[in-house]
Amino acid sequence: MSNSRAVELVDRKRGLQRALTHPETIVTMERLLPDYLSVERMQSLAIMAAVQEPKLLACSPKSVVRAVLAACICGLEINGPLGHAWIVPFGREAVLVPGYKGLLYLAREGGAIRRGIARLVYEQEPYAVEYGTLDRIEHTPVAGVTRSPETVVAAYFVWWPPNSPDPDFEWMWRDELEGVRARSRSGDRGPWATDTEAMYRKTVVRRGLKYAPASATRLQRLGAALELDTRAETGSRDVLVPGLDTRPDEDYESDPLSWVGDDPGEAAADADLPTPAELRTTERTGVGQRQLANKLARGVQED
């Protein structure tokens, strides 16, 4: 890598760090995050995502921050070991893509289901599916068969409703799954290309969750995740997501990220930088939080 290219990447990383640690970003994240996630955790996961996928550094800082805030609204970790959601680059735009594990987590937390399982059926595995007065699935996994996207026969999602001992299920054949993929704007790249089997599972989970009963007030996070997944797949927007498309005190579309720039090369200043230890250990509460936020806004030291 040339020196000029290395300098450019460092500048872009600093610009992203500055956007993520801007006082307004921190305050917004605190307002949107559930109790089980912290600002520090989401910031570190976002930077790690950019390290793992350098194409994110070519995206506008505003779109990356928007994707992080989308994850905060949903209450999902990004690019973490739980596999709940990922930030994926689409040209210069970064987009949040929820995973099937994230959707299942939100469905359980929201009371839509008590338990849910998404599985794939592969060639040479015995299976039977019946619809009628007694719907049922039988599927027997077989050791030693080739398990790859090319050998997937079908995907199914089984869930247990909150107030019923009997499970429900949704079944999708391979041609149905591929039909959804063909209609996606990212069918040949992103998670569809790198994690095809996980996307098959998510596709059948999405369809099944349409029939899962639950209180609308308890499913706000799941509803936001489903809307954001639709945006990632189609590029279209069905409904406004409060806090992402609108300001907290408004119900019309606005720009709640006016403090974040669109230039990936926006660099942070070098003066008065916090140490990595400060970033990891400082409690973001009260005056200490504001002092660190102001310090971070002036620039973040490279790890």
C-alpha positions, 0 to 999 in steps of 0.5 A: 500500500502506498504512503498516500493511500495509507494516509487517506485510510487513516484520515477516513478512520479518524473522520469516522471516529470523530463522527461517532464520538461527537457529543451529539452522536453520544447523546443521541445513542444514549437516548436510543439504546436499551439498558443492556447495550452501552455507547462504548460498546456500539462505538467500538463495534462500529470501528471494528466493523470498518477495520474488518470491512475497509469499504466502510471507510469509503462510505459517508460518515453520516451514513455510518452513524445513521446505521449505528443509530439504526442498530441502537433503535433496534437494540442489536449489536453490530458485527459482533459475535452474536450475529444480530446485525451488520453494517454493509457498504452499498457504494458510499452508503452504509446500511444496517442489515439485521440478521435472522438471529437478531430478528429472533431475539427481538421477537422473543423479547417483544413477546411475539414468540416464546421460542423460534428455530430456523433450519435448512433442508439439504439434498439427501436429507429425508423430509416431509411437510404437510398442510391441512388440519394438522400441519407438520414438518418432519426433517431428519438431518444426515451426517456426511451430506454436503451442506452448502448454498447449492445443496439447500432444498428448503428453509423452514421456521418453527415458532411457539406462540406466547399462549399456545402449546402448539408450534406454528411453522413457515416453509419456503422452497429453494425457488422461493428463497432465490426469488427473494434474492433475485428481487434484492438490490444486493442479491449478488453481493453483501450477505447474500454472497458471503452468508447465503445460508444465513440469508435463507434462514432470515428470509423464512423467519421474516415471512413467518414473523408476519403471522406471529401475534404480539402487542404492537407497543412491545414490538417497536424494536422488531418493527424497526428492524423489519423496516430497516431490513426492507430498506437494505433489500429493496432500497425503498422506505415504507415508514418513517423510523422515529429517531432515524428519519425524524427528530425525537420531538417531530413526526415529519421527516427531517435530518436528525444528523445535521452535525455529521458530514458526508465527506469520508476524509473529514479528519479529527484534530490531534490536540488533547486526545483521550487515551484508549484506557479512557475510552474503555473505562470512563463512565459516561454519566454526569459531568464526566460524560460531558467532559469526555464527549467534548474531548472526543469531539476534538479528536480520537487517538489512533489505537 
